[in-house]
């Protein structure tokens, strides 16, 4: 049996009681970054063997984990932050567990996607999530041009190193569209800012940007909300 365990996206007090129970119960923890997971476990005085599982080693590590599960051991799968399987390699291991007939149990909890949507002010009957956008500038421009006439809300992550370029591209293509920028959610310097793409571009273009970002872009009809 393997448990897919959501962990805090910043504030450790956001962990659920059920997640703590599972982390104490399992025989080992599968972790995207063992250093981050060790900090989490140590904070709650949980001591379990850790197996690293990161992008690029999915196939090899999955077989190692499957072999342990075959001996009757229970595992918990966690990612660096939030819910596993979103913009990380967890999906491959989950698929292999299904193929081998193991029970896969979700332990829901924090998610930066739903947290950001909840404070966006958009009606979220339908939204699209794109993870991290292409690094290539031309591909990024193509992406936003393809979104010009779409009505659903768009959620994506952006690196602090590429945020200014992304906002500049958006400002060229959809300057009047409503945008919500979520920085460092649940952490000490959390900041949620809403306005037009143009306003967000002007706000951040000269600033010394730090932190992790989730951006929520309104669809075609969101222009009138600004």
Backbone as ProteinMPNN parsed JSONL, in Angstrom:
{"seq_chain_A": "XXXXXXXXXXXXXXXXXXXXXXXXXXXXXXXXXXXXXXXXXXXXXXXXXXXXXXXXXXXXXXXXXXXXXXXXXXXXXXXXXXXXXXXXXXXXXXXXXXXXXXXXXXXXXXXXXXXXXXXXXXXXXXXXXXXXXXXXXXXXXXXXXXXXXXXXXXXXXXXXXXXXXXXXXXXXXXXXXXXXXXXXXXXXXXXXXXXXXXXXXXXXXXXXXXXXXXXXXXXXXXXXXX", "coords_chain_A": {"N_chain_A": [[0.842, -1.19, 0.0], [0.461, 2.24, -0.779], [0.596, 5.602, 0.249], [-0.428, 8.75, -0.883], [0.687, 11.663, 0.023], [-0.209, 14.879, 0.929], [1.663, 17.762, 1.729], [2.657, 20.7, 3.686], [2.725, 23.886, 1.932], [4.303, 25.877, 2.726], [3.864, 27.021, 5.36], [4.332, 25.134, 8.139], [2.372, 24.465, 9.953], [0.132, 23.944, 8.543], [-0.145, 21.294, 7.943], [-2.053, 18.275, 7.859], [-3.869, 16.447, 10.407], [-4.34, 13.812, 9.731], [-2.366, 13.346, 7.797], [-0.073, 13.443, 9.41], [-0.554, 11.218, 11.02], [-0.379, 9.157, 9.102], [2.279, 9.427, 8.188], [3.609, 8.681, 10.466], [2.842, 6.053, 10.618], [3.667, 4.563, 8.334], [6.217, 2.473, 6.755], [8.339, 3.521, 5.337], [9.36, 6.581, 3.673], [8.839, 8.067, 0.585], [10.491, 10.482, -1.214], [10.702, 13.593, -2.928], [12.713, 15.488, -2.489], [14.949, 14.734, -0.225], [16.155, 16.289, 1.728], [14.413, 18.438, 2.238], [12.178, 16.997, 3.081], [13.169, 15.758, 5.362], [13.441, 17.916, 7.089], [10.764, 18.524, 7.514], [9.791, 16.128, 8.728], [11.428, 15.987, 11.007], [10.563, 18.24, 12.368], [8.155, 17.403, 13.388], [8.933, 15.357, 14.937], [9.194, 12.825, 13.758], [10.54, 9.846, 12.656], [11.699, 8.219, 10.011], [12.826, 5.928, 7.452], [14.136, 7.316, 4.432], [13.557, 7.476, 0.932], [14.911, 8.689, -1.95], [13.302, 10.222, -4.723], [13.168, 11.455, -7.737], [12.871, 13.652, -10.611], [13.992, 12.103, -13.53], [14.997, 9.81, -12.465], [12.92, 8.119, -12.281], [12.065, 5.534, -13.309], [14.005, 3.638, -12.447], [14.015, 4.033, -9.633], [11.34, 3.567, -9.056], [11.054, 0.804, -9.413], [12.635, -0.127, -7.348], [11.142, 0.758, -5.16], [8.712, -0.558, -5.603], [9.529, -3.212, -5.215], [10.01, -3.175, -2.466], [7.434, -2.707, -1.523], [6.281, -5.077, -2.232], [7.15, -6.763, -0.279], [5.448, -6.333, 1.729], [5.615, -3.94, 3.022], [4.594, -0.596, 3.928], [4.225, 2.564, 2.303], [4.779, 6.125, 2.131], [4.28, 8.723, -0.127], [5.689, 11.782, -0.836], [6.0, 15.188, -1.999], [8.148, 18.052, -2.642], [6.679, 20.296, -1.729], [3.234, 20.765, -0.99], [0.721, 19.004, -2.887], [1.456, 15.802, -4.122], [2.2, 14.754, -7.515], [1.594, 16.901, -9.084], [3.101, 18.741, -11.383], [5.453, 17.312, -10.869], [7.421, 14.244, -10.616], [5.729, 12.201, -9.626], [3.616, 10.789, -10.803], [4.477, 8.604, -12.342], [5.345, 6.604, -10.567], [2.956, 6.151, -9.193], [1.378, 5.11, -11.266], [2.79, 2.727, -11.761], [2.351, 1.409, -9.351], [-0.393, 0.913, -9.491], [-0.36, -0.818, -11.688], [0.909, -3.003, -10.557], [-0.922, -3.827, -8.768], [-1.182, -2.689, -6.235], [-2.704, -0.969, -3.492], [-3.589, 2.417, -3.76], [-3.653, 5.315, -1.953], [-5.069, 8.455, -1.479], [-4.053, 11.206, 0.495], [-5.385, 13.98, 1.208], [-4.664, 17.542, 1.191], [-2.769, 20.557, 1.634], [-2.511, 22.678, -1.264], [-1.0, 24.631, -3.664], [-2.291, 25.486, -5.918], [-5.146, 25.385, -5.577], [-5.24, 27.003, -3.34], [-4.38, 29.469, -4.352], [-6.383, 29.968, -6.273], [-8.563, 30.283, -4.584], [-8.284, 32.804, -3.502], [-8.395, 34.463, -5.638], [-10.572, 35.831, -6.674], [-11.885, 35.262, -8.989], [-14.598, 33.74, -10.812], [-14.618, 30.334, -10.608], [-15.541, 28.12, -12.34], [-14.445, 26.764, -14.325], [-11.116, 25.991, -15.103], [-7.7, 26.169, -16.283], [-4.667, 24.495, -15.779], [-1.203, 24.959, -16.042], [1.29, 24.393, -15.004], [4.768, 25.023, -14.999], [5.631, 27.514, -17.313], [6.848, 27.486, -20.777], [10.4, 27.909, -21.137], [11.621, 29.14, -23.241], [11.503, 32.191, -24.955], [10.068, 32.82, -27.335], [8.318, 30.639, -27.547], [6.858, 31.062, -25.286], [5.572, 33.417, -25.907], [3.957, 32.534, -27.989], [2.322, 30.861, -26.538], [0.795, 32.633, -24.883], [-0.483, 34.113, -26.841], [-2.124, 32.171, -27.882], [-3.909, 31.985, -25.868], [-5.397, 34.242, -25.868], [-8.134, 34.444, -26.725], [-9.505, 32.686, -25.14], [-11.771, 31.631, -22.557], [-11.547, 30.526, -20.03], [-10.116, 30.496, -16.675], [-6.641, 30.785, -16.1], [-4.032, 29.076, -14.539], [-0.737, 29.16, -13.383], [2.709, 28.352, -12.598], [5.601, 30.343, -11.885], [9.051, 30.979, -12.192], [11.15, 32.908, -10.059], [13.243, 33.969, -11.449], [12.361, 34.283, -14.026], [10.089, 35.764, -13.986], [9.809, 38.568, -14.541], [10.297, 38.715, -17.315], [8.178, 37.142, -18.24], [5.938, 38.66, -17.414], [6.422, 40.914, -18.958], [6.057, 39.926, -21.572], [3.363, 39.15, -21.409], [2.264, 41.658, -21.031], [2.643, 42.805, -23.487], [0.866, 41.407, -25.055], [-1.661, 40.917, -23.774], [-2.481, 43.263, -22.141], [-4.62, 44.441, -20.683], [-5.867, 42.442, -19.336], [-7.115, 40.813, -16.394], [-5.083, 39.999, -13.626], [-3.831, 37.958, -11.029], [-1.341, 37.881, -8.665], [0.356, 35.681, -6.691], [2.512, 35.516, -4.106], [4.922, 33.739, -2.247], [3.075, 32.151, -0.72], [1.41, 31.399, 2.296], [3.633, 31.823, 3.803], [5.957, 33.867, 5.747], [6.36, 36.312, 4.371], [4.186, 36.527, 2.678], [2.261, 37.575, -0.126], [-0.462, 38.839, -1.851], [-1.563, 40.044, -4.806], [-3.639, 41.954, -6.923], [-4.725, 43.026, -10.158], [-4.553, 44.705, -13.346], [-2.754, 43.148, -16.077], [-0.915, 44.969, -17.083], [-0.592, 46.71, -14.908], [0.569, 44.956, -13.051], [2.93, 44.334, -14.364], [4.243, 46.837, -14.391], [4.553, 47.169, -11.682], [6.359, 45.177, -10.888], [8.576, 45.31, -12.587], [10.833, 46.878, -11.974], [11.499, 46.073, -9.487], [13.199, 44.28, -6.812], [12.864, 41.1, -6.995], [11.787, 38.387, -5.025], [11.197, 35.006, -3.897], [8.527, 32.494, -4.275], [6.189, 31.962, -6.892], [2.753, 31.952, -7.819], [0.593, 32.403, -10.478], [-2.521, 33.75, -11.494], [-4.462, 34.063, -14.18], [-7.034, 35.859, -15.681], [-9.722, 34.914, -17.907], [-10.862, 35.708, -21.265], [-13.114, 37.354, -20.781], [-12.445, 38.68, -18.485], [-11.429, 41.2, -18.6], [-13.123, 43.374, -18.101], [-13.3, 43.37, -15.373], [-11.273, 44.738, -14.202]], "CA_chain_A": [[0.0, 0.0, 0.0], [1.195, 3.497, -0.797], [-0.214, 6.776, 0.533], [0.025, 9.954, -1.569], [0.473, 12.568, 1.15], [0.007, 16.314, 0.729], [2.393, 18.416, 2.822], [2.516, 22.164, 3.612], [3.393, 24.625, 0.855], [5.159, 26.889, 3.345], [3.63, 27.042, 6.799], [4.27, 23.745, 8.599], [1.159, 24.235, 10.742], [-0.95, 23.58, 7.632], [-0.208, 19.851, 7.732], [-3.271, 17.72, 8.443], [-3.686, 15.413, 11.427], [-4.286, 12.513, 9.056], [-1.044, 13.222, 7.189], [0.865, 13.099, 10.482], [-0.808, 9.818, 11.403], [0.141, 8.274, 8.05], [3.744, 9.5, 8.18], [4.07, 7.9, 11.619], [2.435, 4.659, 10.452], [4.311, 3.861, 7.225], [7.555, 1.922, 6.993], [9.326, 4.423, 4.739], [8.806, 7.739, 2.97], [9.415, 8.367, -0.726], [10.588, 11.935, -1.173], [11.308, 14.277, -4.071], [13.947, 16.084, -1.971], [15.042, 14.191, 1.129], [16.541, 17.341, 2.68], [13.19, 19.146, 2.615], [11.319, 16.084, 3.829], [13.779, 15.546, 6.673], [13.078, 19.077, 7.917], [9.357, 18.368, 7.882], [9.655, 15.027, 9.67], [12.091, 16.357, 12.26], [9.73, 19.233, 13.058], [7.092, 16.686, 14.095], [9.592, 14.258, 15.642], [8.915, 11.572, 13.046], [11.811, 9.295, 12.17], [11.432, 7.145, 9.048], [13.781, 5.848, 6.326], [13.743, 8.102, 3.26], [14.045, 7.06, -0.381], [14.793, 9.818, -2.88], [12.581, 9.923, -5.964], [13.145, 12.753, -8.406], [12.775, 13.592, -12.069], [15.169, 11.545, -14.17], [15.296, 8.48, -11.907], [11.602, 7.521, -11.992], [11.943, 4.111, -13.609], [14.878, 2.854, -11.558], [13.558, 4.148, -8.253], [10.014, 2.955, -8.934], [11.218, -0.645, -9.245], [13.154, -0.321, -5.99], [10.02, 0.966, -4.237], [7.769, -1.662, -5.843], [10.071, -4.406, -4.57], [9.785, -3.037, -1.026], [6.001, -2.878, -1.29], [5.974, -6.508, -2.39], [7.478, -7.451, 0.98], [4.414, -5.999, 2.696], [5.851, -2.63, 3.647], [3.744, 0.53, 3.537], [5.01, 3.744, 1.952], [4.149, 7.425, 1.905], [4.942, 9.503, -1.173], [5.523, 13.226, -0.671], [6.827, 16.026, -2.87], [8.792, 19.122, -1.875], [5.628, 21.079, -1.092], [1.906, 20.607, -1.564], [0.167, 17.7, -3.238], [2.246, 15.096, -5.14], [1.583, 14.483, -8.813], [1.364, 18.159, -9.792], [4.404, 19.281, -11.821], [6.554, 16.528, -10.323], [7.414, 12.916, -11.263], [5.001, 11.203, -8.83], [2.643, 10.034, -11.593], [5.023, 7.344, -12.86], [5.306, 5.627, -9.482], [1.541, 5.823, -8.953], [0.96, 4.212, -12.355], [3.404, 1.412, -11.544], [1.667, 0.77, -8.218], [-1.649, 0.38, -10.019], [-0.041, -1.96, -12.538], [1.305, -4.135, -9.708], [-2.054, -4.211, -7.931], [-1.124, -2.126, -4.894], [-3.696, 0.057, -3.173], [-3.063, 3.781, -3.752], [-4.58, 6.062, -1.098], [-4.754, 9.878, -1.395], [-4.194, 11.909, 1.773], [-5.472, 15.353, 0.707], [-4.186, 18.622, 2.048], [-2.405, 21.82, 0.979], [-2.212, 22.769, -2.697], [-0.832, 26.04, -4.043], [-3.229, 25.793, -6.998], [-6.455, 25.72, -5.016], [-5.063, 28.147, -2.436], [-4.336, 30.673, -5.184], [-7.71, 30.178, -6.86], [-9.513, 30.691, -3.548], [-8.135, 34.239, -3.219], [-8.252, 35.162, -6.917], [-11.727, 36.656, -7.006], [-12.467, 34.812, -10.252], [-15.512, 32.593, -10.755], [-13.792, 29.227, -11.082], [-16.29, 26.962, -12.799], [-13.543, 26.064, -15.244], [-9.791, 26.604, -15.164], [-6.633, 25.352, -16.861], [-3.404, 24.585, -15.051], [-0.118, 24.679, -16.982], [2.581, 24.18, -14.361], [5.725, 26.052, -15.396], [5.533, 27.833, -18.739], [8.096, 27.251, -21.519], [11.472, 28.87, -20.851], [11.923, 29.851, -24.48], [10.686, 33.401, -25.049], [9.148, 32.726, -28.468], [7.272, 29.669, -27.206], [6.017, 31.687, -24.277], [4.724, 34.372, -26.63], [2.951, 31.719, -28.691], [1.387, 30.361, -25.532], [-0.143, 33.678, -24.471], [-1.325, 34.464, -27.994], [-3.149, 31.131, -28.006], [-4.846, 32.137, -24.767], [-6.079, 35.536, -26.002], [-9.585, 34.356, -26.903], [-10.079, 31.645, -24.292], [-12.564, 32.218, -21.483], [-11.312, 29.959, -18.704], [-9.027, 31.023, -15.857], [-5.368, 30.093, -16.298], [-3.157, 29.045, -13.364], [0.583, 28.627, -13.697], [3.83, 28.707, -11.744], [6.695, 31.007, -12.581], [10.284, 31.142, -11.431], [11.522, 34.288, -9.746], [14.223, 34.404, -12.441], [11.714, 34.539, -15.313], [8.823, 36.468, -13.781], [9.788, 39.861, -15.235], [10.158, 38.459, -18.744], [6.816, 36.658, -18.476], [5.029, 39.803, -17.305], [6.665, 41.779, -20.119], [5.398, 39.289, -22.713], [1.921, 39.272, -21.192], [1.898, 43.066, -21.201], [2.624, 43.084, -24.929], [-0.213, 40.679, -25.724], [-2.966, 41.053, -23.086], [-2.205, 44.212, -21.048], [-5.801, 44.804, -19.895], [-6.435, 41.26, -18.686], [-6.947, 40.798, -14.943], [-4.068, 39.055, -13.178], [-3.576, 37.881, -9.592], [-0.005, 37.363, -8.391], [0.482, 35.154, -5.326], [3.942, 35.329, -3.79], [5.261, 33.188, -0.93], [1.837, 31.814, -0.019], [1.413, 30.828, 3.65], [4.902, 32.112, 4.472], [6.049, 35.134, 6.475], [6.265, 37.467, 3.477], [3.11, 36.287, 1.718], [1.718, 38.766, -0.779], [-1.456, 38.552, -2.885], [-1.794, 41.326, -5.476], [-4.532, 41.823, -8.083], [-4.838, 44.191, -11.024], [-4.374, 44.354, -14.757], [-1.414, 42.688, -16.437], [-0.085, 46.166, -17.202], [-0.279, 47.164, -13.545], [1.493, 44.003, -12.438], [4.218, 44.501, -15.033], [4.858, 48.071, -13.889], [4.879, 46.992, -10.26], [7.471, 44.253, -10.662], [9.674, 45.405, -13.55], [12.011, 47.499, -11.389], [11.679, 45.632, -8.102], [14.081, 43.158, -6.525], [11.872, 40.06, -6.748], [12.195, 37.17, -4.328], [10.103, 34.132, -3.503], [7.882, 31.562, -5.195], [5.025, 32.634, -7.449], [1.655, 31.336, -8.551], [-0.138, 33.457, -11.171], [-3.862, 33.393, -11.961], [-4.823, 34.99, -15.25], [-8.431, 35.76, -16.072], [-10.018, 34.637, -19.303], [-11.174, 36.829, -22.164], [-14.126, 38.228, -20.194], [-11.97, 39.254, -17.222], [-10.949, 42.561, -18.816], [-14.05, 44.333, -17.516], [-13.23, 43.32, -13.922], [-10.178, 45.576, -13.733]], "C_chain_A": [[0.882, 1.247, 0.0], [0.213, 4.653, -0.6], [0.402, 7.987, -0.173], [-0.316, 11.127, -0.653], [0.792, 14.026, 0.776], [0.69, 16.893, 1.957], [2.318, 19.935, 2.649], [3.279, 22.791, 2.451], [4.301, 25.714, 1.419], [5.064, 26.854, 4.861], [3.425, 25.611, 7.303], [3.019, 23.437, 9.402], [-0.037, 23.877, 9.861], [-1.046, 22.074, 7.392], [-1.448, 19.3, 8.437], [-2.932, 16.658, 9.498], [-3.564, 14.037, 10.793], [-2.925, 12.292, 8.4], [-0.007, 12.836, 8.233], [0.695, 11.646, 10.914], [-0.195, 8.851, 10.394], [1.665, 8.264, 8.051], [4.338, 8.736, 9.361], [3.858, 6.4, 11.41], [3.266, 3.892, 9.427], [5.704, 3.376, 7.599], [8.656, 2.796, 6.407], [8.613, 5.52, 3.955], [9.575, 7.959, 1.675], [9.357, 9.878, -0.919], [11.264, 12.505, -2.41], [12.641, 14.903, -3.682], [14.066, 15.67, -0.506], [15.435, 15.249, 2.159], [15.316, 18.105, 3.17], [12.285, 18.258, 3.472], [11.864, 15.826, 5.23], [13.448, 16.69, 7.62], [11.646, 18.946, 8.417], [9.2, 17.297, 8.951], [10.277, 15.362, 11.026], [11.253, 17.34, 13.066], [8.63, 18.56, 13.888], [7.611, 15.416, 14.805], [9.189, 12.892, 15.073], [10.219, 11.075, 12.429], [11.524, 8.062, 11.308], [12.543, 7.104, 7.999], [13.241, 6.628, 5.132], [14.347, 7.502, 2.005], [13.833, 8.229, -1.33], [14.141, 9.358, -4.183], [12.382, 11.247, -6.688], [13.134, 12.555, -9.922], [14.094, 13.109, -12.683], [15.519, 10.156, -13.654], [14.017, 7.684, -11.673], [11.567, 6.009, -12.179], [12.765, 3.266, -12.651], [14.361, 2.862, -10.123], [12.189, 3.488, -8.048], [10.132, 1.458, -8.709], [11.75, -0.975, -7.851], [12.013, -0.225, -4.97], [8.99, -0.154, -4.369], [8.244, -2.935, -5.14], [9.885, -4.363, -3.055], [8.308, -3.232, -0.684], [5.601, -4.348, -1.381], [6.302, -7.31, -1.137], [6.462, -7.145, 2.068], [4.59, -4.67, 3.391], [4.869, -1.592, 3.106], [4.613, 1.763, 3.304], [4.14, 4.986, 1.9], [4.966, 8.143, 0.843], [4.642, 10.974, -0.941], [6.371, 13.953, -1.714], [7.434, 17.138, -2.01], [7.772, 19.91, -1.068], [4.304, 20.778, -1.774], [1.548, 19.168, -1.875], [0.988, 17.028, -4.334], [1.457, 14.88, -6.434], [1.299, 15.722, -9.628], [2.717, 18.782, -10.121], [5.569, 18.609, -11.099], [6.44, 15.104, -10.88], [6.593, 11.841, -10.561], [4.125, 10.294, -9.676], [3.171, 8.675, -12.047], [4.962, 6.254, -11.791], [3.87, 5.205, -9.185], [1.035, 4.847, -10.012], [1.525, 2.81, -12.159], [2.735, 0.671, -10.387], [0.333, 0.184, -8.653], [-1.393, -0.873, -10.853], [0.3, -3.202, -11.726], [0.207, -4.538, -8.732], [-2.021, -3.688, -6.511], [-2.209, -1.068, -4.697], [-3.001, 1.413, -3.092], [-4.077, 4.666, -3.037], [-4.185, 7.54, -1.06], [-4.987, 10.417, 0.017], [-4.202, 13.402, 1.436], [-5.006, 16.388, 1.716], [-3.815, 19.843, 1.229], [-2.1, 21.668, -0.509], [-2.107, 24.24, -3.061], [-1.828, 26.444, -5.117], [-4.576, 26.223, -6.421], [-6.357, 26.889, -4.039], [-5.081, 29.453, -3.227], [-5.7, 30.986, -5.788], [-8.693, 30.724, -5.83], [-9.433, 32.186, -3.238], [-8.078, 35.077, -4.498], [-9.399, 36.12, -7.213], [-12.362, 36.318, -8.338], [-13.55, 33.76, -9.986], [-14.794, 31.391, -11.374], [-14.646, 27.994, -11.359], [-15.422, 26.103, -13.712], [-12.199, 26.773, -15.221], [-8.815, 25.624, -15.792], [-5.364, 25.587, -16.058], [-2.273, 24.15, -15.974], [1.24, 24.476, -16.326], [3.516, 25.337, -14.664], [5.651, 26.258, -16.903], [6.858, 27.541, -19.443], [9.144, 28.318, -21.192], [11.799, 29.721, -22.065], [10.957, 31.027, -24.673], [9.668, 33.319, -26.18], [7.996, 31.753, -28.181], [6.319, 30.246, -26.174], [5.069, 32.696, -24.922], [3.61, 33.642, -27.375], [1.889, 31.231, -27.718], [0.354, 31.424, -25.17], [-1.014, 34.16, -25.633], [-2.446, 33.433, -28.164], [-4.221, 31.264, -26.93], [-5.708, 33.398, -24.9], [-7.596, 35.418, -26.01], [-10.244, 33.26, -26.056], [-10.713, 32.263, -23.052], [-12.219, 31.691, -20.091], [-10.15, 30.652, -17.991], [-7.787, 30.155, -16.069], [-4.528, 30.202, -15.025], [-1.807, 28.486, -13.787], [1.608, 29.089, -12.668], [4.83, 29.508, -12.562], [7.875, 31.19, -11.645], [10.565, 32.617, -11.195], [12.476, 34.848, -10.807], [13.591, 34.749, -13.791], [10.43, 35.355, -15.195], [8.753, 37.771, -14.573], [9.596, 39.675, -16.738], [8.741, 38.007, -19.075], [5.814, 37.799, -18.413], [5.191, 40.765, -18.477], [5.965, 41.224, -21.358], [3.878, 39.418, -22.592], [1.45, 40.702, -21.438], [1.842, 43.462, -22.677], [1.364, 42.512, -25.59], [-1.584, 40.936, -25.098], [-2.844, 42.03, -21.91], [-3.399, 44.527, -20.148], [-6.4, 43.635, -19.11], [-6.166, 41.299, -17.173], [-5.999, 39.679, -14.539], [-3.94, 39.116, -11.658], [-2.221, 37.21, -9.391], [0.062, 36.949, -6.919], [1.952, 34.839, -5.065], [4.104, 34.777, -2.378], [4.02, 32.824, -0.113], [2.08, 31.01, 1.252], [2.704, 31.112, 4.421], [4.886, 33.518, 5.08], [5.82, 36.339, 5.582], [5.238, 37.254, 2.363], [2.545, 37.597, 1.179], [0.763, 38.333, -1.888], [-1.837, 39.885, -3.513], [-2.65, 41.092, -6.713], [-4.587, 43.131, -8.847], [-4.736, 43.758, -12.463], [-2.956, 43.843, -14.98], [-0.456, 43.881, -16.504], [0.337, 46.68, -15.83], [0.728, 46.246, -12.866], [2.89, 44.12, -13.052], [4.944, 45.729, -14.497], [5.284, 47.953, -12.434], [6.167, 46.205, -10.072], [8.698, 44.517, -11.536], [10.946, 46.008, -12.961], [12.326, 46.977, -9.991], [12.643, 44.455, -7.997], [13.208, 41.991, -6.072], [12.502, 38.871, -6.032], [10.965, 36.3, -4.086], [9.612, 33.202, -4.595], [6.539, 32.14, -5.613], [4.024, 31.667, -8.075], [0.857, 32.473, -9.164], [-1.477, 32.926, -11.65], [-4.299, 34.468, -12.938], [-6.272, 34.778, -15.652], [-8.581, 35.475, -17.561], [-10.411, 35.897, -20.057], [-12.144, 37.824, -21.538], [-13.666, 38.928, -18.929], [-11.471, 40.675, -17.373], [-11.817, 43.565, -18.067], [-13.992, 44.358, -15.992], [-12.18, 44.257, -13.368], [-10.718, 46.934, -13.309]], "O_chain_A": [[1.906, 1.305, 0.681], [-0.86, 4.68, -1.203], [1.606, 8.222, -0.073], [-1.474, 11.535, -0.566], [1.906, 14.352, 0.365], [0.341, 16.556, 3.088], [1.953, 20.411, 1.574], [4.331, 22.301, 2.039], [4.992, 26.397, 0.663], [6.065, 26.679, 5.555], [2.451, 24.955, 6.932], [2.636, 22.274, 9.526], [-1.105, 23.542, 10.375], [-1.956, 21.627, 6.693], [-1.844, 19.802, 9.489], [-1.857, 16.059, 9.478], [-2.789, 13.197, 11.25], [-2.388, 11.184, 8.438], [0.849, 11.991, 7.972], [1.674, 10.935, 11.143], [0.426, 7.856, 10.769], [2.277, 7.203, 7.926], [5.444, 8.204, 9.267], [4.596, 5.579, 11.954], [3.543, 2.707, 9.617], [6.288, 3.795, 8.598], [9.776, 2.814, 6.917], [7.434, 5.407, 3.62], [10.804, 8.03, 1.67], [8.291, 10.482, -0.801], [12.269, 11.974, -2.883], [13.597, 14.856, -4.457], [13.359, 16.201, 0.352], [15.089, 15.125, 3.334], [15.187, 18.387, 4.362], [11.704, 18.71, 4.458], [11.094, 15.691, 6.18], [13.203, 16.471, 8.807], [11.349, 19.217, 9.58], [8.549, 17.528, 9.97], [9.704, 15.049, 12.07], [11.231, 17.284, 14.296], [8.225, 19.062, 14.936], [6.842, 14.544, 15.208], [8.889, 11.95, 15.807], [10.915, 11.831, 11.751], [11.154, 7.004, 11.817], [13.138, 8.137, 7.691], [12.042, 6.606, 4.854], [15.501, 7.073, 2.002], [12.71, 8.706, -1.497], [14.396, 8.258, -4.673], [11.537, 12.058, -6.306], [13.356, 11.458, -10.433], [15.165, 13.641, -12.39], [16.243, 9.408, -14.311], [14.027, 6.689, -10.949], [11.093, 5.285, -11.304], [12.267, 2.281, -12.105], [14.281, 1.816, -9.479], [11.92, 2.92, -6.99], [9.393, 0.894, -7.902], [11.362, -1.977, -7.251], [11.932, -1.025, -4.038], [8.46, -0.639, -3.369], [7.443, -3.65, -4.538], [9.631, -5.392, -2.429], [7.975, -3.849, 0.327], [4.691, -4.798, -0.685], [5.788, -8.414, -0.952], [6.584, -7.629, 3.193], [3.795, -4.311, 4.259], [4.383, -1.699, 1.98], [5.602, 1.985, 4.004], [2.935, 4.916, 1.66], [6.195, 8.168, 0.905], [3.48, 11.371, -0.858], [7.335, 13.399, -2.243], [7.251, 17.158, -0.793], [7.966, 20.164, 0.121], [4.254, 20.563, -2.985], [2.009, 18.236, -1.215], [1.199, 17.632, -5.386], [0.227, 14.83, -6.438], [0.812, 15.619, -10.754], [3.401, 19.293, -9.234], [6.555, 19.262, -10.758], [5.458, 14.789, -11.552], [6.749, 10.662, -10.878], [3.907, 9.139, -9.31], [2.414, 7.708, -12.131], [4.575, 5.119, -12.072], [3.604, 4.026, -8.952], [0.348, 3.877, -9.694], [0.824, 1.819, -12.366], [2.572, -0.548, -10.436], [-0.033, -0.914, -8.233], [-2.116, -1.864, -10.74], [0.018, -4.323, -12.15], [0.377, -5.479, -7.957], [-2.755, -4.185, -5.657], [-2.579, -0.363, -5.636], [-1.962, 1.552, -2.447], [-5.229, 4.759, -3.46], [-3.07, 7.857, -0.647], [-5.999, 10.113, 0.649], [-3.142, 14.026, 1.383], [-4.962, 16.142, 2.921], [-4.473, 20.14, 0.232], [-1.517, 20.676, -0.949], [-3.027, 25.013, -2.794], [-2.179, 27.619, -5.222], [-5.081, 27.299, -6.742], [-7.294, 27.679, -3.924], [-5.719, 30.424, -2.821], [-6.122, 32.142, -5.809], [-9.557, 31.535, -6.163], [-10.406, 32.772, -2.762], [-7.752, 36.263, -4.45], [-9.217, 37.109, -7.923], [-13.281, 37.008, -8.778], [-13.434, 32.977, -9.043], [-14.406, 31.435, -12.542], [-14.499, 26.961, -10.706], [-15.629, 24.898, -13.853], [-12.135, 28.0, -15.307], [-9.058, 24.418, -15.834], [-5.029, 26.718, -15.706], [-2.359, 23.103, -16.616], [2.249, 24.394, -17.026], [3.114, 26.498, -14.596], [5.613, 25.297, -17.672], [7.882, 27.365, -18.782], [8.809, 29.486, -20.994], [12.203, 30.877, -21.937], [9.741, 30.866, -24.565], [8.516, 33.712, -25.998], [6.846, 32.018, -28.533], [5.122, 29.956, -26.186], [3.908, 32.811, -24.529], [2.461, 34.086, -27.385], [0.702, 31.195, -28.043], [-0.844, 31.137, -25.153], [-2.156, 34.568, -25.425], [-3.568, 33.775, -28.539], [-5.315, 30.717, -27.067], [-6.644, 33.594, -24.126], [-8.278, 36.215, -25.365], [-11.419, 32.95, -26.25], [-10.252, 33.29, -22.555], [-12.552, 32.321, -19.087], [-9.316, 31.304, -18.619], [-7.888, 28.935, -16.2], [-4.336, 31.297, -14.497], [-1.737, 27.463, -14.467], [1.405, 30.079, -11.965], [4.899, 29.371, -13.784], [7.717, 31.512, -10.467], [10.253, 33.464, -12.032], [12.511, 36.057, -11.038], [14.21, 35.428, -14.61], [9.76, 35.609, -16.196], [7.737, 38.048, -15.211], [8.819, 40.399, -17.361], [8.166, 38.438, -20.075], [4.932, 37.896, -19.266], [4.217, 41.362, -18.936], [5.346, 41.978, -22.109], [3.197, 39.755, -23.561], [0.371, 40.925, -21.986], [1.08, 44.349, -23.061], [0.86, 43.069, -26.565], [-2.561, 41.151, -25.815], [-3.09, 41.632, -20.771], [-3.216, 44.848, -18.974], [-7.325, 43.819, -18.319], [-5.113, 41.764, -16.736], [-6.093, 38.557, -15.037], [-3.94, 40.198, -11.073], [-1.985, 36.108, -9.886], [-0.149, 37.765, -6.022], [2.548, 33.994, -5.733], [3.502, 35.282, -1.431], [3.936, 33.162, 1.068], [2.863, 30.061, 1.264], [2.849, 30.685, 5.567], [3.912, 34.257, 4.937], [5.155, 37.292, 5.989], [5.407, 37.744, 1.246], [2.375, 38.577, 1.905], [1.137, 37.551, -2.763], [-2.373, 40.761, -2.835], [-2.418, 40.145, -7.464], [-4.506, 44.21, -8.26], [-4.823, 42.568, -12.766], [-2.067, 44.082, -14.163], [0.679, 43.801, -16.034], [1.495, 47.042, -15.624], [1.638, 46.715, -12.182], [3.899, 44.017, -12.355], [6.133, 45.661, -14.185], [6.264, 48.568, -12.013], [6.975, 46.526, -9.2], [9.771, 43.988, -11.245], [12.041, 45.674, -13.414], [13.311, 47.393, -9.379], [12.872, 43.731, -8.966], [12.851, 41.902, -4.897], [13.59, 38.413, -6.38], [9.836, 36.791, -4.07], [10.186, 33.124, -5.681], [5.83, 32.733, -4.8], [4.39, 30.71, -8.757], [0.48, 33.412, -8.462], [-1.571, 31.804, -12.147], [-4.482, 35.629, -12.572], [-6.69, 33.653, -15.929], [-7.688, 35.757, -18.36], [-10.3, 37.009, -19.54], [-12.003, 39.028, -21.75], [-14.427, 39.703, -18.349], [-11.119, 41.308, -16.377], [-11.3, 44.506, -17.466], [-14.562, 45.253, -15.369], [-12.19, 44.547, -12.171], [-9.951, 47.796, -12.879]]}, "name": "protein", "num_of_chains": 1, "seq": "XXXXXXXXXXXXXXXXXXXXXXXXXXXXXXXXXXXXXXXXXXXXXXXXXXXXXXXXXXXXXXXXXXXXXXXXXXXXXXXXXXXXXXXXXXXXXXXXXXXXXXXXXXXXXXXXXXXXXXXXXXXXXXXXXXXXXXXXXXXXXXXXXXXXXXXXXXXXXXXXXXXXXXXXXXXXXXXXXXXXXXXXXXXXXXXXXXXXXXXXXXXXXXXXXXXXXXXXXXXXXXXXXX"}
